[in-house]
């Protein structure tokens, strides 16, 4: 076994994980601000429709 295989890596803190996630998201994100806003509006409509449907079935 090599020397560097024996050493354990220090575990990442939660802040490190969040920072890395943010960096990966930014590098993968090719959307414009307008496209992001449109996607958010679509998601809000979907959620609202699901809430309405759920309310109808519970009555």
PDBQT receptor file of N, H, CA, C and O in Angstrom, charges set to zero:
ATOM      1  N   UNK A   1       0.844  -1.180   0.000  1.00  0.00    +0.000 N 
ATOM      2  CA  UNK A   1       0.000   0.000   0.000  1.00  0.00    +0.000 C 
ATOM      3  C   UNK A   1       0.891   1.246   0.000  1.00  0.00    +0.000 C 
ATOM      4  O   UNK A   1       1.850   1.328   0.767  1.00  0.00    +0.000 OA
ATOM      5  N   UNK A   2       0.577   2.186  -0.840  1.00  0.00    +0.000 N 
ATOM      6  H   UNK A   2      -0.203   2.119  -1.463  1.00  0.00    +0.000 HD
ATOM      7  CA  UNK A   2       1.376   3.395  -0.928  1.00  0.00    +0.000 C 
ATOM      8  C   UNK A   2       1.128   4.276   0.293  1.00  0.00    +0.000 C 
ATOM      9  O   UNK A   2       0.104   4.166   0.968  1.00  0.00    +0.000 OA
ATOM     10  N   UNK A   3       2.079   5.138   0.549  1.00  0.00    +0.000 N 
ATOM     11  H   UNK A   3       2.911   5.228   0.001  1.00  0.00    +0.000 HD
ATOM     12  CA  UNK A   3       1.992   6.023   1.721  1.00  0.00    +0.000 C 
ATOM     13  C   UNK A   3       0.759   6.928   1.651  1.00  0.00    +0.000 C 
ATOM     14  O   UNK A   3       0.063   7.108   2.651  1.00  0.00    +0.000 OA
ATOM     15  N   UNK A   4       0.487   7.496   0.472  1.00  0.00    +0.000 N 
ATOM     16  H   UNK A   4       1.051   7.350  -0.341  1.00  0.00    +0.000 HD
ATOM     17  CA  UNK A   4      -0.648   8.411   0.375  1.00  0.00    +0.000 C 
ATOM     18  C   UNK A   4      -1.988   7.675   0.436  1.00  0.00    +0.000 C 
ATOM     19  O   UNK A   4      -3.009   8.302   0.721  1.00  0.00    +0.000 OA
ATOM     20  N   UNK A   5      -2.016   6.383   0.181  1.00  0.00    +0.000 N 
ATOM     21  H   UNK A   5      -1.187   5.873  -0.050  1.00  0.00    +0.000 HD
ATOM     22  CA  UNK A   5      -3.251   5.616   0.317  1.00  0.00    +0.000 C 
ATOM     23  C   UNK A   5      -3.581   5.363   1.782  1.00  0.00    +0.000 C 
ATOM     24  O   UNK A   5      -4.744   5.186   2.144  1.00  0.00    +0.000 OA
ATOM     25  N   UNK A   6      -2.546   5.348   2.625  1.00  0.00    +0.000 N 
ATOM     26  H   UNK A   6      -1.601   5.492   2.331  1.00  0.00    +0.000 HD
ATOM     27  CA  UNK A   6      -2.757   5.102   4.046  1.00  0.00    +0.000 C 
ATOM     28  C   UNK A   6      -3.367   6.317   4.744  1.00  0.00    +0.000 C 
ATOM     29  O   UNK A   6      -4.143   6.179   5.689  1.00  0.00    +0.000 OA
ATOM     30  N   UNK A   7      -3.006   7.502   4.266  1.00  0.00    +0.000 N 
ATOM     31  H   UNK A   7      -2.376   7.614   3.497  1.00  0.00    +0.000 HD
ATOM     32  CA  UNK A   7      -3.508   8.719   4.901  1.00  0.00    +0.000 C 
ATOM     33  C   UNK A   7      -4.984   8.901   4.598  1.00  0.00    +0.000 C 
ATOM     34  O   UNK A   7      -5.449   8.648   3.487  1.00  0.00    +0.000 OA
ATOM     35  N   UNK A   8      -5.694   9.339   5.597  1.00  0.00    +0.000 N 
ATOM     36  H   UNK A   8      -5.316   9.545   6.500  1.00  0.00    +0.000 HD
ATOM     37  CA  UNK A   8      -7.113   9.612   5.389  1.00  0.00    +0.000 C 
ATOM     38  C   UNK A   8      -7.301  11.081   5.062  1.00  0.00    +0.000 C 
ATOM     39  O   UNK A   8      -6.607  11.949   5.591  1.00  0.00    +0.000 OA
ATOM     40  N   UNK A   9      -8.241  11.338   4.191  1.00  0.00    +0.000 N 
ATOM     41  H   UNK A   9      -8.805  10.633   3.761  1.00  0.00    +0.000 HD
ATOM     42  CA  UNK A   9      -8.555  12.705   3.826  1.00  0.00    +0.000 C 
ATOM     43  C   UNK A   9      -9.436  13.314   4.908  1.00  0.00    +0.000 C 
ATOM     44  O   UNK A   9     -10.334  12.660   5.438  1.00  0.00    +0.000 OA
ATOM     45  N   UNK A  10      -9.165  14.569   5.225  1.00  0.00    +0.000 N 
ATOM     46  H   UNK A  10      -8.435  15.100   4.794  1.00  0.00    +0.000 HD
ATOM     47  CA  UNK A  10      -9.974  15.273   6.213  1.00  0.00    +0.000 C 
ATOM     48  C   UNK A  10     -11.389  15.419   5.650  1.00  0.00    +0.000 C 
ATOM     49  O   UNK A  10     -11.551  15.855   4.511  1.00  0.00    +0.000 OA
ATOM     50  N   UNK A  11     -12.413  15.064   6.426  1.00  0.00    +0.000 N 
ATOM     51  H   UNK A  11     -12.282  14.710   7.351  1.00  0.00    +0.000 HD
ATOM     52  CA  UNK A  11     -13.782  15.180   5.907  1.00  0.00    +0.000 C 
ATOM     53  C   UNK A  11     -14.156  16.637   5.636  1.00  0.00    +0.000 C 
ATOM     54  O   UNK A  11     -13.724  17.550   6.339  1.00  0.00    +0.000 OA
ATOM     55  N   UNK A  12     -14.962  16.825   4.606  1.00  0.00    +0.000 N 
ATOM     56  H   UNK A  12     -15.312  16.083   4.035  1.00  0.00    +0.000 HD
ATOM     57  CA  UNK A  12     -15.395  18.173   4.252  1.00  0.00    +0.000 C 
ATOM     58  C   UNK A  12     -16.403  18.685   5.271  1.00  0.00    +0.000 C 
ATOM     59  O   UNK A  12     -17.222  17.930   5.796  1.00  0.00    +0.000 OA
ATOM     60  N   UNK A  13     -16.326  19.967   5.535  1.00  0.00    +0.000 N 
ATOM     61  H   UNK A  13     -15.660  20.580   5.109  1.00  0.00    +0.000 HD
ATOM     62  CA  UNK A  13     -17.341  20.577   6.393  1.00  0.00    +0.000 C 
ATOM     63  C   UNK A  13     -18.570  20.855   5.535  1.00  0.00    +0.000 C 
ATOM     64  O   UNK A  13     -18.505  20.803   4.307  1.00  0.00    +0.000 OA
ATOM     65  N   UNK A  14     -19.671  21.146   6.179  1.00  0.00    +0.000 N 
ATOM     66  H   UNK A  14     -19.724  21.189   7.176  1.00  0.00    +0.000 HD
ATOM     67  CA  UNK A  14     -20.903  21.448   5.455  1.00  0.00    +0.000 C 
ATOM     68  C   UNK A  14     -20.719  22.679   4.568  1.00  0.00    +0.000 C 
ATOM     69  O   UNK A  14     -21.220  22.722   3.444  1.00  0.00    +0.000 OA
ATOM     70  N   UNK A  15     -20.003  23.670   5.077  1.00  0.00    +0.000 N 
ATOM     71  H   UNK A  15     -19.596  23.635   5.990  1.00  0.00    +0.000 HD
ATOM     72  CA  UNK A  15     -19.757  24.880   4.287  1.00  0.00    +0.000 C 
ATOM     73  C   UNK A  15     -18.929  24.558   3.045  1.00  0.00    +0.000 C 
ATOM     74  O   UNK A  15     -19.173  25.119   1.977  1.00  0.00    +0.000 OA
ATOM     75  N   UNK A  16     -17.954  23.658   3.176  1.00  0.00    +0.000 N 
ATOM     76  H   UNK A  16     -17.756  23.202   4.044  1.00  0.00    +0.000 HD
ATOM     77  CA  UNK A  16     -17.155  23.250   2.013  1.00  0.00    +0.000 C 
ATOM     78  C   UNK A  16     -18.029  22.558   0.971  1.00  0.00    +0.000 C 
ATOM     79  O   UNK A  16     -17.886  22.802  -0.227  1.00  0.00    +0.000 OA
ATOM     80  N   UNK A  17     -18.929  21.699   1.431  1.00  0.00    +0.000 N 
ATOM     81  H   UNK A  17     -19.045  21.501   2.404  1.00  0.00    +0.000 HD
ATOM     82  CA  UNK A  17     -19.825  20.998   0.508  1.00  0.00    +0.000 C 
ATOM     83  C   UNK A  17     -20.719  21.983  -0.224  1.00  0.00    +0.000 C 
ATOM     84  O   UNK A  17     -20.916  21.871  -1.434  1.00  0.00    +0.000 OA
ATOM     85  N   UNK A  18     -21.263  22.958   0.515  1.00  0.00    +0.000 N 
ATOM     86  H   UNK A  18     -21.103  23.049   1.497  1.00  0.00    +0.000 HD
ATOM     87  CA  UNK A  18     -22.126  23.967  -0.111  1.00  0.00    +0.000 C 
ATOM     88  C   UNK A  18     -21.348  24.777  -1.138  1.00  0.00    +0.000 C 
ATOM     89  O   UNK A  18     -21.857  25.064  -2.222  1.00  0.00    +0.000 OA
ATOM     90  N   UNK A  19     -20.104  25.148  -0.799  1.00  0.00    +0.000 N 
ATOM     91  H   UNK A  19     -19.691  24.915   0.081  1.00  0.00    +0.000 HD
ATOM     92  CA  UNK A  19     -19.275  25.928  -1.717  1.00  0.00    +0.000 C 
ATOM     93  C   UNK A  19     -19.010  25.133  -2.996  1.00  0.00    +0.000 C 
ATOM     94  O   UNK A  19     -19.114  25.669  -4.099  1.00  0.00    +0.000 OA
ATOM     95  N   UNK A  20     -18.669  23.861  -2.843  1.00  0.00    +0.000 N 
ATOM     96  H   UNK A  20     -18.584  23.426  -1.947  1.00  0.00    +0.000 HD
ATOM     97  CA  UNK A  20     -18.405  23.016  -4.011  1.00  0.00    +0.000 C 
ATOM     98  C   UNK A  20     -19.662  22.826  -4.853  1.00  0.00    +0.000 C 
ATOM     99  O   UNK A  20     -19.599  22.858  -6.082  1.00  0.00    +0.000 OA
ATOM    100  N   UNK A  21     -20.811  22.628  -4.193  1.00  0.00    +0.000 N 
ATOM    101  H   UNK A  21     -20.863  22.602  -3.194  1.00  0.00    +0.000 HD
ATOM    102  CA  UNK A  21     -22.072  22.495  -4.924  1.00  0.00    +0.000 C 
ATOM    103  C   UNK A  21     -22.362  23.761  -5.715  1.00  0.00    +0.000 C 
ATOM    104  O   UNK A  21     -22.787  23.694  -6.868  1.00  0.00    +0.000 OA
ATOM    105  N   UNK A  22     -22.132  24.917  -5.093  1.00  0.00    +0.000 N 
ATOM    106  H   UNK A  22     -21.787  24.971  -4.156  1.00  0.00    +0.000 HD
ATOM    107  CA  UNK A  22     -22.363  26.193  -5.772  1.00  0.00    +0.000 C 
ATOM    108  C   UNK A  22     -21.460  26.362  -6.974  1.00  0.00    +0.000 C 
ATOM    109  O   UNK A  22     -21.894  26.837  -8.024  1.00  0.00    +0.000 OA
ATOM    110  N   UNK A  23     -20.204  25.973  -6.824  1.00  0.00    +0.000 N 
ATOM    111  H   UNK A  23     -19.851  25.587  -5.972  1.00  0.00    +0.000 HD
ATOM    112  CA  UNK A  23     -19.260  26.080  -7.939  1.00  0.00    +0.000 C 
ATOM    113  C   UNK A  23     -19.656  25.158  -9.085  1.00  0.00    +0.000 C 
ATOM    114  O   UNK A  23     -19.570  25.545 -10.251  1.00  0.00    +0.000 OA
ATOM    115  N   UNK A  24     -20.088  23.949  -8.764  1.00  0.00    +0.000 N 
ATOM    116  H   UNK A  24     -20.159  23.635  -7.817  1.00  0.00    +0.000 HD
ATOM    117  CA  UNK A  24     -20.506  23.015  -9.812  1.00  0.00    +0.000 C 
ATOM    118  C   UNK A  24     -21.763  23.531 -10.502  1.00  0.00    +0.000 C 
ATOM    119  O   UNK A  24     -21.882  23.440 -11.724  1.00  0.00    +0.000 OA
ATOM    120  N   UNK A  25     -22.706  24.074  -9.724  1.00  0.00    +0.000 N 
ATOM    121  H   UNK A  25     -22.609  24.147  -8.731  1.00  0.00    +0.000 HD
ATOM    122  CA  UNK A  25     -23.943  24.585 -10.307  1.00  0.00    +0.000 C 
ATOM    123  C   UNK A  25     -23.642  25.743 -11.244  1.00  0.00    +0.000 C 
ATOM    124  O   UNK A  25     -24.187  25.808 -12.346  1.00  0.00    +0.000 OA
ATOM    125  N   UNK A  26     -22.777  26.659 -10.816  1.00  0.00    +0.000 N 
ATOM    126  H   UNK A  26     -22.334  26.606  -9.921  1.00  0.00    +0.000 HD
ATOM    127  CA  UNK A  26     -22.444  27.809 -11.651  1.00  0.00    +0.000 C 
ATOM    128  C   UNK A  26     -21.749  27.386 -12.935  1.00  0.00    +0.000 C 
ATOM    129  O   UNK A  26     -21.991  27.978 -13.987  1.00  0.00    +0.000 OA
ATOM    130  N   UNK A  27     -20.895  26.378 -12.873  1.00  0.00    +0.000 N 
ATOM    131  H   UNK A  27     -20.698  25.897 -12.019  1.00  0.00    +0.000 HD
ATOM    132  CA  UNK A  27     -20.187  25.945 -14.076  1.00  0.00    +0.000 C 
ATOM    133  C   UNK A  27     -21.120  25.200 -15.037  1.00  0.00    +0.000 C 
ATOM    134  O   UNK A  27     -20.899  25.219 -16.248  1.00  0.00    +0.000 OA
ATOM    135  N   UNK A  28     -22.159  24.545 -14.506  1.00  0.00    +0.000 N 
ATOM    136  H   UNK A  28     -22.338  24.530 -13.522  1.00  0.00    +0.000 HD
ATOM    137  CA  UNK A  28     -23.096  23.806 -15.348  1.00  0.00    +0.000 C 
ATOM    138  C   UNK A  28     -24.248  24.671 -15.851  1.00  0.00    +0.000 C 
ATOM    139  O   UNK A  28     -24.968  24.272 -16.767  1.00  0.00    +0.000 OA
ATOM    140  N   UNK A  29     -24.427  25.841 -15.266  1.00  0.00    +0.000 N 
ATOM    141  H   UNK A  29     -23.843  26.165 -14.522  1.00  0.00    +0.000 HD
ATOM    142  CA  UNK A  29     -25.592  26.662 -15.558  1.00  0.00    +0.000 C 
ATOM    143  C   UNK A  29     -25.323  27.557 -16.763  1.00  0.00    +0.000 C 
ATOM    144  O   UNK A  29     -24.499  28.470 -16.705  1.00  0.00    +0.000 OA
ATOM    145  N   UNK A  30     -26.034  27.281 -17.856  1.00  0.00    +0.000 N 
ATOM    146  H   UNK A  30     -26.704  26.540 -17.903  1.00  0.00    +0.000 HD
ATOM    147  CA  UNK A  30     -25.891  28.087 -19.066  1.00  0.00    +0.000 C 
ATOM    148  C   UNK A  30     -27.135  28.919 -19.335  1.00  0.00    +0.000 C 
ATOM    149  O   UNK A  30     -27.262  29.496 -20.415  1.00  0.00    +0.000 OA
ATOM    150  N   UNK A  31     -28.055  28.995 -18.377  1.00  0.00    +0.000 N 
ATOM    151  H   UNK A  31     -27.952  28.526 -17.500  1.00  0.00    +0.000 HD
ATOM    152  CA  UNK A  31     -29.304  29.712 -18.574  1.00  0.00    +0.000 C 
ATOM    153  C   UNK A  31     -29.126  31.197 -18.297  1.00  0.00    +0.000 C 
ATOM    154  O   UNK A  31     -28.306  31.600 -17.472  1.00  0.00    +0.000 OA
ATOM    155  N   UNK A  32     -29.917  32.006 -19.009  1.00  0.00    +0.000 N 
ATOM    156  H   UNK A  32     -30.583  31.678 -19.679  1.00  0.00    +0.000 HD
ATOM    157  CA  UNK A  32     -29.920  33.439 -18.738  1.00  0.00    +0.000 C 
ATOM    158  C   UNK A  32     -30.849  33.705 -17.560  1.00  0.00    +0.000 C 
ATOM    159  O   UNK A  32     -31.615  32.834 -17.148  1.00  0.00    +0.000 OA
ATOM    160  N   UNK A  33     -30.771  34.915 -17.026  1.00  0.00    +0.000 N 
ATOM    161  H   UNK A  33     -30.149  35.623 -17.361  1.00  0.00    +0.000 HD
ATOM    162  CA  UNK A  33     -31.640  35.298 -15.904  1.00  0.00    +0.000 C 
ATOM    163  C   UNK A  33     -33.112  35.157 -16.296  1.00  0.00    +0.000 C 
ATOM    164  O   UNK A  33     -33.932  34.693 -15.503  1.00  0.00    +0.000 OA
ATOM    165  N   UNK A  34     -33.437  35.559 -17.522  1.00  0.00    +0.000 N 
ATOM    166  H   UNK A  34     -32.771  35.935 -18.167  1.00  0.00    +0.000 HD
ATOM    167  CA  UNK A  34     -34.819  35.495 -17.994  1.00  0.00    +0.000 C 
ATOM    168  C   UNK A  34     -35.314  34.048 -18.054  1.00  0.00    +0.000 C 
ATOM    169  O   UNK A  34     -36.445  33.760 -17.664  1.00  0.00    +0.000 OA
ATOM    170  N   UNK A  35     -34.468  33.143 -18.541  1.00  0.00    +0.000 N 
ATOM    171  H   UNK A  35     -33.549  33.377 -18.857  1.00  0.00    +0.000 HD
ATOM    172  CA  UNK A  35     -34.843  31.731 -18.611  1.00  0.00    +0.000 C 
ATOM    173  C   UNK A  35     -35.038  31.141 -17.221  1.00  0.00    +0.000 C 
ATOM    174  O   UNK A  35     -35.936  30.327 -17.007  1.00  0.00    +0.000 OA
ATOM    175  N   UNK A  36     -34.201  31.549 -16.284  1.00  0.00    +0.000 N 
ATOM    176  H   UNK A  36     -33.471  32.210 -16.458  1.00  0.00    +0.000 HD
ATOM    177  CA  UNK A  36     -34.341  31.068 -14.911  1.00  0.00    +0.000 C 
ATOM    178  C   UNK A  36     -35.662  31.535 -14.324  1.00  0.00    +0.000 C 
ATOM    179  O   UNK A  36     -36.369  30.754 -13.686  1.00  0.00    +0.000 OA
ATOM    180  N   UNK A  37     -36.006  32.816 -14.535  1.00  0.00    +0.000 N 
ATOM    181  H   UNK A  37     -35.432  33.450 -15.053  1.00  0.00    +0.000 HD
ATOM    182  CA  UNK A  37     -37.274  33.349 -14.030  1.00  0.00    +0.000 C 
ATOM    183  C   UNK A  37     -38.463  32.624 -14.656  1.00  0.00    +0.000 C 
ATOM    184  O   UNK A  37     -39.442  32.336 -13.969  1.00  0.00    +0.000 OA
ATOM    185  N   UNK A  38     -38.386  32.327 -15.951  1.00  0.00    +0.000 N 
ATOM    186  H   UNK A  38     -37.590  32.561 -16.509  1.00  0.00    +0.000 HD
ATOM    187  CA  UNK A  38     -39.466  31.599 -16.615  1.00  0.00    +0.000 C 
ATOM    188  C   UNK A  38     -39.616  30.202 -16.027  1.00  0.00    +0.000 C 
ATOM    189  O   UNK A  38     -40.736  29.733 -15.825  1.00  0.00    +0.000 OA
ATOM    190  N   UNK A  39     -38.506  29.537 -15.751  1.00  0.00    +0.000 N 
ATOM    191  H   UNK A  39     -37.596  29.919 -15.914  1.00  0.00    +0.000 HD
ATOM    192  CA  UNK A  39     -38.564  28.201 -15.149  1.00  0.00    +0.000 C 
ATOM    193  C   UNK A  39     -39.165  28.252 -13.755  1.00  0.00    +0.000 C 
ATOM    194  O   UNK A  39     -39.929  27.363 -13.377  1.00  0.00    +0.000 OA
ATOM    195  N   UNK A  40     -38.832  29.277 -12.989  1.00  0.00    +0.000 N 
ATOM    196  H   UNK A  40     -38.212  29.999 -13.295  1.00  0.00    +0.000 HD
ATOM    197  CA  UNK A  40     -39.401  29.427 -11.645  1.00  0.00    +0.000 C 
ATOM    198  C   UNK A  40     -40.903  29.638 -11.733  1.00  0.00    +0.000 C 
ATOM    199  O   UNK A  40     -41.658  29.051 -10.958  1.00  0.00    +0.000 OA
ATOM    200  N   UNK A  41     -41.346  30.478 -12.680  1.00  0.00    +0.000 N 
ATOM    201  H   UNK A  41     -40.733  30.954 -13.310  1.00  0.00    +0.000 HD
ATOM    202  CA  UNK A  41     -42.784  30.715 -12.851  1.00  0.00    +0.000 C 
ATOM    203  C   UNK A  41     -43.507  29.421 -13.232  1.00  0.00    +0.000 C 
ATOM    204  O   UNK A  41     -44.599  29.154 -12.732  1.00  0.00    +0.000 OA
ATOM    205  N   UNK A  42     -42.910  28.623 -14.107  1.00  0.00    +0.000 N 
ATOM    206  H   UNK A  42     -42.023  28.839 -14.513  1.00  0.00    +0.000 HD
ATOM    207  CA  UNK A  42     -43.505  27.339 -14.488  1.00  0.00    +0.000 C 
ATOM    208  C   UNK A  42     -43.632  26.424 -13.278  1.00  0.00    +0.000 C 
ATOM    209  O   UNK A  42     -44.663  25.778 -13.087  1.00  0.00    +0.000 OA
ATOM    210  N   UNK A  43     -42.579  26.367 -12.459  1.00  0.00    +0.000 N 
ATOM    211  H   UNK A  43     -41.742  26.892 -12.614  1.00  0.00    +0.000 HD
ATOM    212  CA  UNK A  43     -42.619  25.520 -11.266  1.00  0.00    +0.000 C 
ATOM    213  C   UNK A  43     -43.694  25.982 -10.288  1.00  0.00    +0.000 C 
ATOM    214  O   UNK A  43     -44.386  25.157  -9.692  1.00  0.00    +0.000 OA
ATOM    215  N   UNK A  44     -43.836  27.293 -10.121  1.00  0.00    +0.000 N 
ATOM    216  H   UNK A  44     -43.273  27.963 -10.606  1.00  0.00    +0.000 HD
ATOM    217  CA  UNK A  44     -44.861  27.824  -9.221  1.00  0.00    +0.000 C 
ATOM    218  C   UNK A  44     -46.247  27.433  -9.721  1.00  0.00    +0.000 C 
ATOM    219  O   UNK A  44     -47.101  27.046  -8.924  1.00  0.00    +0.000 OA
ATOM    220  N   UNK A  45     -46.484  27.529 -11.033  1.00  0.00    +0.000 N 
ATOM    221  H   UNK A  45     -45.789  27.843 -11.680  1.00  0.00    +0.000 HD
ATOM    222  CA  UNK A  45     -47.776  27.135 -11.596  1.00  0.00    +0.000 C 
ATOM    223  C   UNK A  45     -48.044  25.654 -11.360  1.00  0.00    +0.000 C 
ATOM    224  O   UNK A  45     -49.157  25.273 -10.996  1.00  0.00    +0.000 OA
ATOM    225  N   UNK A  46     -47.041  24.826 -11.564  1.00  0.00    +0.000 N 
ATOM    226  H   UNK A  46     -46.137  25.134 -11.860  1.00  0.00    +0.000 HD
ATOM    227  CA  UNK A  46     -47.197  23.381 -11.361  1.00  0.00    +0.000 C 
ATOM    228  C   UNK A  46     -47.535  23.085  -9.908  1.00  0.00    +0.000 C 
ATOM    229  O   UNK A  46     -48.431  22.290  -9.625  1.00  0.00    +0.000 OA
ATOM    230  N   UNK A  47     -46.822  23.724  -8.985  1.00  0.00    +0.000 N 
ATOM    231  H   UNK A  47     -46.094  24.370  -9.214  1.00  0.00    +0.000 HD
ATOM    232  CA  UNK A  47     -47.075  23.501  -7.558  1.00  0.00    +0.000 C 
ATOM    233  C   UNK A  47     -48.480  23.956  -7.194  1.00  0.00    +0.000 C 
ATOM    234  O   UNK A  47     -49.193  23.252  -6.478  1.00  0.00    +0.000 OA
ATOM    235  N   UNK A  48     -48.884  25.119  -7.676  1.00  0.00    +0.000 N 
ATOM    236  H   UNK A  48     -48.305  25.691  -8.257  1.00  0.00    +0.000 HD
ATOM    237  CA  UNK A  48     -50.229  25.622  -7.376  1.00  0.00    +0.000 C 
ATOM    238  C   UNK A  48     -51.301  24.692  -7.927  1.00  0.00    +0.000 C 
ATOM    239  O   UNK A  48     -52.306  24.447  -7.258  1.00  0.00    +0.000 OA
ATOM    240  N   UNK A  49     -51.104  24.169  -9.133  1.00  0.00    +0.000 N 
ATOM    241  H   UNK A  49     -50.288  24.368  -9.676  1.00  0.00    +0.000 HD
ATOM    242  CA  UNK A  49     -52.064  23.229  -9.706  1.00  0.00    +0.000 C 
ATOM    243  C   UNK A  49     -52.139  21.952  -8.881  1.00  0.00    +0.000 C 
ATOM    244  O   UNK A  49     -53.224  21.410  -8.670  1.00  0.00    +0.000 OA
ATOM    245  N   UNK A  50     -50.990  21.467  -8.414  1.00  0.00    +0.000 N 
ATOM    246  H   UNK A  50     -50.108  21.907  -8.585  1.00  0.00    +0.000 HD
ATOM    247  CA  UNK A  50     -50.977  20.263  -7.587  1.00  0.00    +0.000 C 
ATOM    248  C   UNK A  50     -51.685  20.500  -6.262  1.00  0.00    +0.000 C 
ATOM    249  O   UNK A  50     -52.377  19.614  -5.760  1.00  0.00    +0.000 OA
ATOM    250  N   UNK A  51     -51.517  21.689  -5.693  1.00  0.00    +0.000 N 
ATOM    251  H   UNK A  51     -50.955  22.409  -6.100  1.00  0.00    +0.000 HD
ATOM    252  CA  UNK A  51     -52.196  22.016  -4.433  1.00  0.00    +0.000 C 
ATOM    253  C   UNK A  51     -53.704  22.046  -4.655  1.00  0.00    +0.000 C 
ATOM    254  O   UNK A  51     -54.465  21.538  -3.832  1.00  0.00    +0.000 OA
ATOM    255  N   UNK A  52     -54.137  22.644  -5.770  1.00  0.00    +0.000 N 
ATOM    256  H   UNK A  52     -53.518  23.057  -6.439  1.00  0.00    +0.000 HD
ATOM    257  CA  UNK A  52     -55.572  22.699  -6.073  1.00  0.00    +0.000 C 
ATOM    258  C   UNK A  52     -56.139  21.298  -6.257  1.00  0.00    +0.000 C 
ATOM    259  O   UNK A  52     -57.207  20.983  -5.732  1.00  0.00    +0.000 OA
ATOM    260  N   UNK A  53     -55.423  20.450  -7.006  1.00  0.00    +0.000 N 
ATOM    261  H   UNK A  53     -54.556  20.705  -7.433  1.00  0.00    +0.000 HD
ATOM    262  CA  UNK A  53     -55.882  19.076  -7.234  1.00  0.00    +0.000 C 
ATOM    263  C   UNK A  53     -55.961  18.311  -5.924  1.00  0.00    +0.000 C 
ATOM    264  O   UNK A  53     -56.913  17.564  -5.697  1.00  0.00    +0.000 OA
ATOM    265  N   UNK A  54     -54.982  18.489  -5.071  1.00  0.00    +0.000 N 
ATOM    266  H   UNK A  54     -54.209  19.096  -5.255  1.00  0.00    +0.000 HD
ATOM    267  CA  UNK A  54     -54.959  17.793  -3.790  1.00  0.00    +0.000 C 
ATOM    268  C   UNK A  54     -56.130  18.250  -2.922  1.00  0.00    +0.000 C 
ATOM    269  O   UNK A  54     -56.739  17.440  -2.222  1.00  0.00    +0.000 OA
ATOM    270  N   UNK A  55     -56.445  19.536  -2.966  1.00  0.00    +0.000 N 
ATOM    271  H   UNK A  55     -55.951  20.193  -3.534  1.00  0.00    +0.000 HD
ATOM    272  CA  UNK A  55     -57.561  20.078  -2.201  1.00  0.00    +0.000 C 
ATOM    273  C   UNK A  55     -58.890  19.515  -2.672  1.00  0.00    +0.000 C 
ATOM    274  O   UNK A  55     -59.779  19.267  -1.857  1.00  0.00    +0.000 OA
ATOM    275  N   UNK A  56     -59.040  19.311  -3.974  1.00  0.00    +0.000 N 
ATOM    276  H   UNK A  56     -58.319  19.513  -4.636  1.00  0.00    +0.000 HD
ATOM    277  CA  UNK A  56     -60.287  18.753  -4.524  1.00  0.00    +0.000 C 
ATOM    278  C   UNK A  56     -60.475  17.306  -4.112  1.00  0.00    +0.000 C 
ATOM    279  O   UNK A  56     -61.595  16.888  -3.820  1.00  0.00    +0.000 OA
ATOM    280  N   UNK A  57     -59.403  16.539  -4.082  1.00  0.00    +0.000 N 
ATOM    281  H   UNK A  57     -58.492  16.879  -4.319  1.00  0.00    +0.000 HD
ATOM    282  CA  UNK A  57     -59.527  15.111  -3.771  1.00  0.00    +0.000 C 
ATOM    283  C   UNK A  57     -59.768  14.873  -2.289  1.00  0.00    +0.000 C 
ATOM    284  O   UNK A  57     -60.305  13.827  -1.922  1.00  0.00    +0.000 OA
ATOM    285  N   UNK A  58     -59.391  15.805  -1.430  1.00  0.00    +0.000 N 
ATOM    286  H   UNK A  58     -58.955  16.654  -1.728  1.00  0.00    +0.000 HD
ATOM    287  CA  UNK A  58     -59.565  15.614   0.004  1.00  0.00    +0.000 C 
ATOM    288  C   UNK A  58     -60.966  15.971   0.471  1.00  0.00    +0.000 C 
ATOM    289  O   UNK A  58     -61.351  15.582   1.573  1.00  0.00    +0.000 OA
ATOM    290  N   UNK A  59     -61.742  16.697  -0.325  1.00  0.00    +0.000 N 
ATOM    291  H   UNK A  59     -61.429  17.013  -1.221  1.00  0.00    +0.000 HD
ATOM    292  CA  UNK A  59     -63.090  17.118   0.092  1.00  0.00    +0.000 C 
ATOM    293  C   UNK A  59     -64.067  15.987   0.099  1.00  0.00    +0.000 C 
ATOM    294  O   UNK A  59     -65.237  16.185   0.426  1.00  0.00    +0.000 OA
TER     295      UNK A  59
